[in-house]
Amino acid sequence: MDAASKSSPDPSSSDHSAIVSPDSEKLPTLEQMIAEVSELDDHEDDGGAAKNYIDDGEKKQEPALQDEAEEMMYRLELTMTMTEDISDYNVKALSRAMKAIEEAVKNLRKRLESAEILIEKIEKSVFP
């Protein structure tokens, strides 16, 4: 026999003690899997044992998921409110800055007019 045929399991073998994967991780035996299915069948009413098992798991997870969803919604609303507040603040700050710039421009125009008037008076006094 060659090496490949020695390493492959014999399908006619009745040894179901444990199936070992290549990375030496033990998998459940065939008998264990059959026992688990039988245990589910024993609790079955109208074929709903598996569904009840799944529903129970969902019911246990549902409050936690609901709480997590509520927390995420709260954080989203808070973030949106903060973003709106920041945007409002920035708009108001820009508005104040524009008003200050407009006022500064008005003051500079007045100074320029005063300087021009003063220059004209000096020119008239120097060059009559």
DSSP file (Angstrom, degrees, kcal/mol; ACC not computed):
  #  RESIDUE AA STRUCTURE BP1 BP2  ACC     N-H-->O    O-->H-N    N-H-->O    O-->H-N    TCO  KAPPA ALPHA  PHI   PSI    X-CA   Y-CA   Z-CA
    1    1 A M              0   0    0      0, 0.0     2,-0.1     0, 0.0     0, 0.0   0.000 360.0 360.0 360.0 147.1    0.0    0.0    0.0
    2    2 A D     >  -     0   0    0      1,-0.1     4,-1.3     4,-0.0     3,-0.3  -0.401 360.0-102.1 -90.0 173.3    1.1    3.5   -0.7
    3    3 A A  H  > S+     0   0    0      1,-0.2     4,-1.6     2,-0.2     5,-0.1   0.820 117.2  57.3 -65.9 -33.7    1.3    6.4    1.9
    4    4 A A  H  > S+     0   0    0      1,-0.2     4,-1.1     2,-0.2    -1,-0.2   0.887 106.3  47.9 -68.0 -38.7   -1.9    8.0    0.7
    5    5 A S  H  4 S+     0   0    0     -3,-0.3    -1,-0.2     1,-0.2    -2,-0.2   0.802 109.7  54.1 -74.0 -27.0   -4.1    4.9    1.2
    6    6 A K  H  < S+     0   0    0     -4,-1.3    -1,-0.2     1,-0.2    -2,-0.2   0.853 109.4  47.0 -71.8 -35.1   -2.7    4.4    4.7
    7    7 A S  H  < S+     0   0    0     -4,-1.6    -1,-0.2     2,-0.1    -2,-0.2   0.703  93.5  89.7 -82.9 -19.3   -3.6    8.0    5.8
    8    8 A S  S  < S-     0   0    0     -4,-1.1     2,-0.0    -5,-0.1     0, 0.0  -0.597  85.8-111.4 -81.0 139.6   -7.1    7.9    4.4
    9    9 A P        -     0   0    0      0, 0.0    -1,-0.1     0, 0.0    -2,-0.1  -0.342  26.1-116.0 -69.9 149.2   -9.8    6.7    6.9
   10   10 A D    >   -     0   0    0      1,-0.1     3,-1.6    -4,-0.1    -4,-0.0  -0.765  17.5-153.6 -86.2 117.4  -11.5    3.4    6.2
   11   11 A P  T 3  S+     0   0    0      0, 0.0    -1,-0.1     0, 0.0     0, 0.0   0.763  93.9  57.7 -65.4 -23.6  -15.2    4.0    5.6
   12   12 A S  T 3  S+     0   0    0     -3,-0.0     2,-0.1     2,-0.0    -2,-0.0   0.564  81.2 112.9 -82.6  -6.8  -16.1    0.5    6.7
   13   13 A S    <   -     0   0    0     -3,-1.6     0, 0.0     1,-0.1     0, 0.0  -0.415  56.4-156.3 -66.7 138.6  -14.4    1.1   10.1
   14   14 A S        +     0   0    0     -2,-0.1     2,-0.9     2,-0.0    -1,-0.1   0.297  57.1 116.3 -99.4   8.9  -16.9    1.1   13.0
   15   15 A D        +     0   0    0      1,-0.1     3,-0.2     2,-0.0    -2,-0.1  -0.693  25.2 158.1 -82.3 106.2  -14.7    3.2   15.2
   16   16 A H        +     0   0    0     -2,-0.9    15,-0.4     1,-0.1    14,-0.3  -0.072  29.1 124.4-113.4  30.9  -16.5    6.5   15.8
   17   17 A S  S    S-     0   0    0      1,-0.2     2,-0.3    12,-0.1    12,-0.2   0.915  84.6 -25.2 -62.4 -45.3  -14.7    7.4   19.0
   18   18 A A        -     0   0    0     -3,-0.2     2,-0.6    10,-0.1    -1,-0.2  -0.906  53.2-134.7-167.0 140.2  -13.5   10.8   17.7
   19   19 A I  E     -A   27   0A   0      8,-0.7     8,-2.1    -2,-0.3     2,-0.5  -0.878  24.5-156.9 -98.3 127.5  -12.8   12.5   14.4
   20   20 A V  E     -A   26   0A   0     -2,-0.6     6,-0.2     6,-0.2    -2,-0.0  -0.917   5.6-143.8-111.5 126.2   -9.5   14.4   14.5
   21   21 A S    >   -     0   0    0      4,-1.6     3,-2.3    -2,-0.5     4,-0.0  -0.341  35.1 -97.1 -79.5 166.7   -9.0   17.2   12.0
   22   22 A P  T 3  S+     0   0    0      0, 0.0    -1,-0.1     0, 0.0    -2,-0.0   0.793 126.2  54.7 -56.6 -28.7   -5.6   17.8   10.5
   23   23 A D  T 3  S-     0   0    0      2,-0.1     3,-0.1     1,-0.0    -2,-0.1   0.139 119.5-110.7 -94.0  23.0   -4.9   20.5   13.0
   24   24 A S    <   +     0   0    0     -3,-2.3     2,-0.6     1,-0.2    -4,-0.0   0.748  68.2 147.5  59.3  29.5   -5.6   18.0   15.9
   25   25 A E        -     0   0    0     -4,-0.0    -4,-1.6     1,-0.0     2,-0.3  -0.857  48.2-126.3 -94.8 123.0   -8.9   19.8   16.9
   26   26 A K  E     -A   20   0A   0     -2,-0.6    -6,-0.2    -6,-0.2     3,-0.0  -0.518  23.3-160.8 -75.7 132.2  -11.4   17.2   18.2
   27   27 A L  E     -A   19   0A   0     -8,-2.1    -8,-0.7    -2,-0.3    -1,-0.0  -0.712  34.3 -85.3-103.3 158.8  -14.8   17.3   16.5
   28   28 A P        -     0   0    0      0, 0.0    -1,-0.1     0, 0.0   -10,-0.1  -0.312  48.4-112.8 -64.3 148.7  -17.9   15.8   18.0
   29   29 A T     >  -     0   0    0    -12,-0.2     4,-2.2     1,-0.1     5,-0.2  -0.323  24.0-109.5 -76.1 164.5  -18.4   12.1   17.4
   30   30 A L  H  > S+     0   0    0    -14,-0.3     4,-2.4     1,-0.2     5,-0.2   0.890 121.0  53.3 -61.0 -40.1  -21.2   10.8   15.3
   31   31 A E  H  > S+     0   0    0    -15,-0.4     4,-2.5     1,-0.2    -1,-0.2   0.890 107.5  51.1 -63.3 -39.5  -22.9    9.4   18.4
   32   32 A Q  H  > S+     0   0    0      2,-0.2     4,-2.2     1,-0.2    -2,-0.2   0.917 110.9  47.8 -64.4 -42.8  -22.7   12.8   20.1
   33   33 A M  H  X S+     0   0    0     -4,-2.2     4,-2.2     2,-0.2    -2,-0.2   0.911 112.4  48.8 -64.8 -41.7  -24.3   14.6   17.1
   34   34 A I  H  X S+     0   0    0     -4,-2.4     4,-2.8     1,-0.2    -2,-0.2   0.904 110.5  52.0 -63.5 -41.1  -27.1   11.9   16.9
   35   35 A A  H  X S+     0   0    0     -4,-2.5     4,-2.6     2,-0.2    -2,-0.2   0.897 108.7  50.2 -62.3 -40.9  -27.6   12.3   20.7
   36   36 A E  H  X S+     0   0    0     -4,-2.2     4,-1.9     2,-0.2    -1,-0.2   0.918 112.8  46.2 -64.0 -43.1  -28.0   16.1   20.3
   37   37 A V  H  X S+     0   0    0     -4,-2.2     4,-2.4     2,-0.2    -2,-0.2   0.909 113.2  49.9 -65.4 -41.6  -30.5   15.7   17.5
   38   38 A S  H  X S+     0   0    0     -4,-2.8     4,-2.5     2,-0.2    -2,-0.2   0.899 107.7  53.9 -63.0 -40.6  -32.4   13.1   19.5
   39   39 A E  H  X S+     0   0    0     -4,-2.6     4,-1.1     1,-0.2    -1,-0.2   0.904 109.8  47.2 -61.6 -41.1  -32.5   15.4   22.5
   40   40 A L  H  < S+     0   0    0     -4,-1.9     3,-0.4     1,-0.2     4,-0.2   0.909 111.8  51.0 -64.8 -40.8  -34.0   18.1   20.4
   41   41 A D  H >< S+     0   0    0     -4,-2.4     3,-1.2     1,-0.2    -2,-0.2   0.858 103.9  58.7 -64.7 -34.8  -36.5   15.6   19.0
   42   42 A D  H 3< S+     0   0    0     -4,-2.5    -1,-0.2     1,-0.3    -2,-0.2   0.829 108.6  44.7 -63.7 -31.7  -37.4   14.5   22.5
   43   43 A H  T 3< S+     0   0    0     -4,-1.1    -1,-0.3    -3,-0.4     2,-0.3   0.394  90.4 117.3 -90.9   2.9  -38.5   18.0   23.4
   44   44 A E    <   +     0   0    0     -3,-1.2    -3,-0.0    -4,-0.2    -4,-0.0  -0.523  35.6 176.2 -81.2 134.9  -40.4   18.5   20.2
   45   45 A D  S    S-     0   0    0     -2,-0.3    -1,-0.2     0, 0.0    -4,-0.0   0.836  84.5  -8.9 -93.0 -78.5  -44.1   19.1   20.2
   46   46 A D  S    S-     0   0    0      0, 0.0    -2,-0.1     0, 0.0     0, 0.0  -0.179 119.4 -70.4-112.6  36.8  -45.2   19.7   16.7
   47   47 A G  S    S+     0   0    0     -6,-0.1     4,-0.3     3,-0.0     3,-0.1   0.693 109.3 115.3  82.3  18.6  -41.7   19.9   15.2
   48   48 A G     >  +     0   0    0      1,-0.1     4,-3.0     2,-0.1     5,-0.2   0.315  36.8  97.4-105.6   8.7  -41.2   23.3   16.9
   49   49 A A  H  > S+     0   0    0      2,-0.2     4,-2.7     1,-0.2     5,-0.2   0.936  88.6  44.7 -64.2 -45.7  -38.4   22.4   19.3
   50   50 A A  H  > S+     0   0    0      2,-0.2     4,-2.5     1,-0.2    -1,-0.2   0.919 114.9  49.3 -64.3 -40.9  -35.7   23.7   17.1
   51   51 A K  H  > S+     0   0    0     -4,-0.3     4,-3.4     2,-0.2    -2,-0.2   0.916 111.5  49.2 -63.6 -41.9  -37.7   26.8   16.4
   52   52 A N  H  X S+     0   0    0     -4,-3.0     4,-2.9     2,-0.2    -2,-0.2   0.899 110.2  51.6 -62.9 -40.0  -38.3   27.3   20.2
   53   53 A Y  H  X S+     0   0    0     -4,-2.7     4,-1.9     2,-0.2    -2,-0.2   0.930 114.2  43.0 -61.6 -44.7  -34.6   26.9   20.8
   54   54 A I  H  X S+     0   0    0     -4,-2.5     4,-2.5     2,-0.2    -2,-0.2   0.924 113.8  51.4 -66.5 -44.4  -33.9   29.5   18.2
   55   55 A D  H  X S+     0   0    0     -4,-3.4     4,-2.8     1,-0.2    -2,-0.2   0.899 108.2  52.3 -60.0 -40.9  -36.7   31.8   19.4
   56   56 A D  H  X S+     0   0    0     -4,-2.9     4,-2.1     1,-0.2    -1,-0.2   0.917 109.9  48.7 -61.2 -42.7  -35.3   31.5   23.0
   57   57 A G  H  X S+     0   0    0     -4,-1.9     4,-1.9     1,-0.2    -1,-0.2   0.904 112.6  47.9 -62.4 -41.4  -31.9   32.6   21.8
   58   58 A E  H  X S+     0   0    0     -4,-2.5     4,-2.7     1,-0.2    -2,-0.2   0.894 110.1  52.2 -66.8 -39.1  -33.4   35.5   19.9
   59   59 A K  H  < S+     0   0    0     -4,-2.8    -1,-0.2     1,-0.2    -2,-0.2   0.873 110.3  48.8 -65.0 -36.0  -35.5   36.5   22.9
   60   60 A K  H  X S+     0   0    0     -4,-2.1     4,-0.6    -5,-0.2    -1,-0.2   0.869 118.2  39.9 -69.8 -35.7  -32.3   36.5   25.0
   61   61 A Q  H  X S+     0   0    0     -4,-1.9     4,-2.7    -5,-0.2     5,-0.3   0.774 100.2  75.9 -83.1 -26.9  -30.4   38.6   22.5
   62   62 A E  H  X S+     0   0    0     -4,-2.7     4,-2.9     1,-0.2     5,-0.2   0.896  94.0  47.4 -57.6 -47.9  -33.3   40.9   21.6
   63   63 A P  H  > S+     0   0    0      0, 0.0     4,-2.8     0, 0.0    -1,-0.2   0.912 114.2  48.5 -61.2 -39.3  -33.2   43.1   24.7
   64   64 A A  H  X S+     0   0    0     -4,-0.6     4,-2.4     2,-0.2    -2,-0.2   0.919 114.1  45.6 -65.5 -42.0  -29.4   43.5   24.4
   65   65 A L  H  X S+     0   0    0     -4,-2.7     4,-2.7     2,-0.2    -1,-0.2   0.890 112.6  51.4 -67.2 -38.2  -29.7   44.3   20.7
   66   66 A Q  H  X S+     0   0    0     -4,-2.9     4,-2.6    -5,-0.3    -2,-0.2   0.927 111.1  47.6 -63.6 -44.4  -32.6   46.7   21.5
   67   67 A D  H  X S+     0   0    0     -4,-2.8     4,-2.5     1,-0.2    -2,-0.2   0.917 113.0  48.8 -61.7 -43.1  -30.5   48.5   24.2
   68   68 A E  H  X S+     0   0    0     -4,-2.4     4,-2.4     2,-0.2    -2,-0.2   0.906 111.5  49.2 -64.4 -41.2  -27.6   48.7   21.8
   69   69 A A  H  X S+     0   0    0     -4,-2.7     4,-2.4     2,-0.2    -2,-0.2   0.910 111.5  49.3 -64.8 -41.8  -29.8   50.1   19.0
   70   70 A E  H  X S+     0   0    0     -4,-2.6     4,-2.6     2,-0.2    -2,-0.2   0.906 110.9  50.1 -63.4 -41.4  -31.2   52.7   21.4
   71   71 A E  H  X S+     0   0    0     -4,-2.5     4,-2.5     2,-0.2    -2,-0.2   0.913 111.3  48.5 -62.8 -42.6  -27.7   53.7   22.6
   72   72 A M  H  X S+     0   0    0     -4,-2.4     4,-2.4     2,-0.2    -2,-0.2   0.898 111.7  49.3 -65.8 -39.5  -26.6   54.1   19.0
   73   73 A M  H  X S+     0   0    0     -4,-2.4     4,-2.8     2,-0.2     5,-0.2   0.908 110.7  50.8 -65.2 -41.2  -29.7   56.2   18.1
   74   74 A Y  H  X S+     0   0    0     -4,-2.6     4,-2.7     1,-0.2    -2,-0.2   0.933 112.0  46.8 -60.5 -46.1  -29.0   58.4   21.2
   75   75 A R  H  X S+     0   0    0     -4,-2.5     4,-2.7     2,-0.2    -1,-0.2   0.890 112.1  50.7 -64.1 -39.0  -25.4   58.9   20.1
   76   76 A L  H  X S+     0   0    0     -4,-2.4     4,-2.7     2,-0.2    -2,-0.2   0.939 112.2  46.2 -64.3 -46.3  -26.5   59.7   16.6
   77   77 A E  H  X S+     0   0    0     -4,-2.8     4,-2.7     2,-0.2    -2,-0.2   0.909 113.4  49.8 -62.1 -41.7  -29.1   62.2   17.8
   78   78 A L  H  X S+     0   0    0     -4,-2.7     4,-2.8    -5,-0.2    -2,-0.2   0.922 111.7  48.2 -62.4 -44.2  -26.5   63.8   20.1
   79   79 A T  H  X S+     0   0    0     -4,-2.7     4,-2.6     2,-0.2    -2,-0.2   0.913 112.4  48.6 -62.7 -43.1  -23.9   64.0   17.3
   80   80 A M  H  X S+     0   0    0     -4,-2.7     4,-2.6     2,-0.2    -2,-0.2   0.916 112.6  48.3 -64.4 -41.8  -26.4   65.5   15.0
   81   81 A T  H  X S+     0   0    0     -4,-2.7     4,-2.9     2,-0.2    -2,-0.2   0.925 112.8  47.9 -63.3 -44.6  -27.5   68.1   17.6
   82   82 A M  H  X S+     0   0    0     -4,-2.8     4,-2.8     2,-0.2    -2,-0.2   0.902 111.5  50.7 -63.4 -40.0  -23.9   68.9   18.4
   83   83 A T  H  X S+     0   0    0     -4,-2.6     4,-2.7     2,-0.2    -2,-0.2   0.914 111.8  47.3 -63.4 -42.8  -23.1   69.3   14.7
   84   84 A E  H  X S+     0   0    0     -4,-2.6     4,-3.1     2,-0.2    -2,-0.2   0.923 112.9  49.3 -63.6 -43.5  -26.1   71.6   14.3
   85   85 A D  H  X S+     0   0    0     -4,-2.9     4,-2.8     2,-0.2    -2,-0.2   0.921 112.5  47.1 -61.5 -43.9  -25.0   73.6   17.3
   86   86 A I  H  X S+     0   0    0     -4,-2.8     4,-2.9     2,-0.2    -1,-0.2   0.916 112.9  49.3 -64.3 -42.2  -21.5   73.9   16.0
   87   87 A S  H  X S+     0   0    0     -4,-2.7     4,-2.6     2,-0.2    -2,-0.2   0.932 112.1  48.1 -62.6 -45.0  -22.8   74.9   12.5
   88   88 A D  H  X S+     0   0    0     -4,-3.1     4,-2.6     2,-0.2    -2,-0.2   0.925 112.8  48.8 -60.2 -44.4  -25.1   77.5   14.1
   89   89 A Y  H  X S+     0   0    0     -4,-2.8     4,-2.9     1,-0.2    -2,-0.2   0.922 111.8  48.9 -61.4 -44.8  -22.2   78.8   16.2
   90   90 A N  H  X S+     0   0    0     -4,-2.9     4,-2.6     2,-0.2    -1,-0.2   0.893 111.3  49.6 -63.5 -39.8  -19.9   79.0   13.1
   91   91 A V  H  X S+     0   0    0     -4,-2.6     4,-2.4     2,-0.2    -1,-0.2   0.930 113.3  46.4 -64.4 -44.2  -22.6   80.8   11.1
   92   92 A K  H  X S+     0   0    0     -4,-2.6     4,-2.6     2,-0.2    -2,-0.2   0.906 112.7  50.1 -64.3 -41.1  -23.1   83.3   13.9
   93   93 A A  H  X S+     0   0    0     -4,-2.9     4,-2.5     2,-0.2    -2,-0.2   0.915 111.7  48.0 -64.5 -42.1  -19.3   83.7   14.3
   94   94 A L  H  X S+     0   0    0     -4,-2.6     4,-2.6     2,-0.2    -1,-0.2   0.896 110.8  52.0 -64.3 -39.0  -18.9   84.3   10.6
   95   95 A S  H  X S+     0   0    0     -4,-2.4     4,-2.2     2,-0.2    -2,-0.2   0.927 110.9  46.9 -62.7 -45.0  -21.8   86.8   10.7
   96   96 A R  H  X S+     0   0    0     -4,-2.6     4,-2.4     1,-0.2    -2,-0.2   0.905 112.2  50.9 -62.9 -41.0  -20.1   88.7   13.5
   97   97 A A  H  X S+     0   0    0     -4,-2.5     4,-2.3     1,-0.2    -2,-0.2   0.905 109.6  49.8 -64.6 -41.2  -16.8   88.6   11.7
   98   98 A M  H  X S+     0   0    0     -4,-2.6     4,-2.7     2,-0.2    -1,-0.2   0.904 110.6  50.0 -64.9 -40.2  -18.4   90.0    8.5
   99   99 A K  H  X S+     0   0    0     -4,-2.2     4,-2.4     2,-0.2    -2,-0.2   0.913 110.7  49.9 -63.5 -41.3  -20.1   92.8   10.5
  100  100 A A  H  X S+     0   0    0     -4,-2.4     4,-2.4     2,-0.2    -2,-0.2   0.903 111.4  48.7 -63.5 -40.6  -16.8   93.7   12.1
  101  101 A I  H  X S+     0   0    0     -4,-2.3     4,-2.6     2,-0.2    -2,-0.2   0.921 110.6  50.6 -65.2 -44.0  -15.0   93.7    8.7
  102  102 A E  H  X S+     0   0    0     -4,-2.7     4,-2.3     1,-0.2    -2,-0.2   0.914 111.5  48.5 -59.7 -42.3  -17.8   95.9    7.3
  103  103 A E  H  X S+     0   0    0     -4,-2.4     4,-2.4     2,-0.2    -1,-0.2   0.902 110.7  50.6 -64.0 -41.4  -17.4   98.3   10.2
  104  104 A A  H  X S+     0   0    0     -4,-2.4     4,-2.5     1,-0.2    -2,-0.2   0.899 109.5  50.8 -63.8 -40.0  -13.6   98.4    9.8
  105  105 A V  H  X S+     0   0    0     -4,-2.6     4,-2.3     2,-0.2    -2,-0.2   0.914 109.5  50.7 -63.8 -42.4  -14.0   99.2    6.1
  106  106 A K  H  X S+     0   0    0     -4,-2.3     4,-2.4     1,-0.2    -2,-0.2   0.934 111.2  48.5 -59.2 -45.9  -16.4  102.1    6.9
  107  107 A N  H  X S+     0   0    0     -4,-2.4     4,-2.3     1,-0.2    -2,-0.2   0.900 110.8  50.4 -62.1 -41.0  -13.9  103.4    9.4
  108  108 A L  H  X S+     0   0    0     -4,-2.5     4,-2.6     2,-0.2    -1,-0.2   0.886 109.3  51.3 -65.1 -38.1  -11.0  103.2    6.9
  109  109 A R  H  X S+     0   0    0     -4,-2.3     4,-2.8     2,-0.2    -2,-0.2   0.918 109.8  49.8 -64.2 -42.3  -13.1  105.0    4.3
  110  110 A K  H  X S+     0   0    0     -4,-2.4     4,-2.6     2,-0.2    -2,-0.2   0.927 112.3  47.3 -62.2 -43.1  -13.8  107.8    6.8
  111  111 A R  H  X S+     0   0    0     -4,-2.3     4,-2.9     2,-0.2    -2,-0.2   0.904 111.4  51.4 -63.5 -41.0  -10.1  108.1    7.6
  112  112 A L  H  X S+     0   0    0     -4,-2.6     4,-2.6     2,-0.2    -2,-0.2   0.924 110.8  47.6 -62.9 -44.0   -9.3  108.1    3.9
  113  113 A E  H  X S+     0   0    0     -4,-2.8     4,-2.6     2,-0.2    -2,-0.2   0.923 112.7  49.3 -61.8 -43.8  -11.8  110.9    3.2
  114  114 A S  H  X S+     0   0    0     -4,-2.6     4,-2.4     1,-0.2    -2,-0.2   0.910 111.8  49.1 -61.9 -41.3  -10.4  112.8    6.2
  115  115 A A  H  X S+     0   0    0     -4,-2.9     4,-2.6     2,-0.2    -2,-0.2   0.904 110.7  50.0 -65.4 -41.0   -6.8  112.3    4.9
  116  116 A E  H  X S+     0   0    0     -4,-2.6     4,-2.4     2,-0.2    -2,-0.2   0.913 111.3  48.6 -63.6 -42.7   -7.8  113.5    1.4
  117  117 A I  H  X S+     0   0    0     -4,-2.6     4,-2.2     1,-0.2    -2,-0.2   0.924 112.4  49.1 -62.3 -43.1   -9.5  116.6    2.8
  118  118 A L  H  X S+     0   0    0     -4,-2.4     4,-2.3     2,-0.2    -2,-0.2   0.901 110.1  50.8 -63.5 -41.6   -6.4  117.3    4.9
  119  119 A I  H  X S+     0   0    0     -4,-2.6     4,-2.9     1,-0.2    -1,-0.2   0.914 109.4  50.9 -62.5 -43.2   -4.1  116.8    1.8
  120  120 A E  H  X S+     0   0    0     -4,-2.4     4,-2.4     1,-0.2    -1,-0.2   0.912 110.3  49.3 -60.9 -42.6   -6.2  119.2   -0.2
  121  121 A K  H  X S+     0   0    0     -4,-2.2     4,-1.9     2,-0.2    -1,-0.2   0.904 112.7  47.6 -63.3 -40.9   -6.0  121.8    2.6
  122  122 A I  H  X S+     0   0    0     -4,-2.3     4,-2.4     2,-0.2     5,-0.3   0.929 111.6  50.0 -66.2 -44.3   -2.2  121.4    2.8
  123  123 A E  H  X S+     0   0    0     -4,-2.9     4,-3.4     1,-0.2    -2,-0.2   0.907 110.9  49.8 -60.6 -41.6   -1.9  121.7   -1.0
  124  124 A K  H  < S+     0   0    0     -4,-2.4    -1,-0.2     1,-0.2    -2,-0.2   0.863 113.1  46.3 -66.7 -34.7   -4.0  124.8   -1.0
  125  125 A S  H  < S+     0   0    0     -4,-1.9    -1,-0.2    -5,-0.2    -2,-0.2   0.850 120.1  38.6 -77.1 -32.1   -1.9  126.4    1.7
  126  126 A V  H  < S+     0   0    0     -4,-2.4    -2,-0.2     1,-0.3    -3,-0.2   0.903 128.8  30.9 -82.8 -44.2    1.4  125.4    0.1
  127  127 A F     <        0   0    0     -4,-3.4    -1,-0.3    -5,-0.3    -2,-0.1  -0.787 360.0 360.0-116.4  85.8    0.4  126.1   -3.5
  128  128 A P              0   0    0      0, 0.0    -1,-0.1     0, 0.0    -4,-0.1   0.504 360.0 360.0 -68.9 360.0   -2.1  128.9   -3.5
